[in-house]
Amino acid sequence: MSCKYSKVLNNKLEENPNSRTLEFSLNDFRDILGLKSTYTPRHITANIIPKLKKDLSKYYESFDITYLREGKQKVIGYRLTW
């Protein structure tokens, strides 16, 4: 895996082999990946999500990350499916 964040997230997926879905609040997602609180959802979407999808799709055929939203705009978390 080329992205350090992918390795961390892969460990979380392996800890939950029978589940096909994990949900994280925005703060939990930042904590798991070791991101500073100043790293906004916009930055995560632009810089982290594409790398995670690219790396983890090699190992999990149907891997996807969707956004948990409050209203139409505000991202409050992430849902991982695989």
C-alpha positions, -999 to +999 in steps of 0.1 A: +000+000+000+014+033-011-004+055+015+003+054+052-034+061+059-044+030+038-024+008+061-041+022+092-075+018+077-068-017+064-060-027+100-095-014+111-111-034+083-092-066+093-104-061+129-140-063+116-140-092+091-176-102+095-189-066+092-191-051+058-197-016+070-179+007+094-189+043+104-167+069+119-175+104+131-153+131+116-133+134+147-128+096+151-117+094+114-092+121+120-079+104+152-076+070+135-056+084+106-036+107+128-048+139+112-048+173+130-082+187+138-074+216+114-076+191+085-111+199+072-134+175+054-126+194+022-089+185+026-098+149+035-120+146+004-093+161-019-061+145-005-069+114+015-101+097+002-088+092-034-056+075-021-076+053+003-100+042-025-071+035-049-051+014-024-079-004-006-098-013-038-069-036-047-077-057-017-114-052-012-132-054-046-162-034-035-145-009-012-161+025-010-162+055+013-193+076+015-200+107+035-223+110+065-239+144+063-259+167+085-282+185+061-270+188+026-236+201+031-219+195+064-198+163+066-201+148+100-184+114+093-176+086+069-190+052+061-167+025+048-181-005+029-163-034+015 
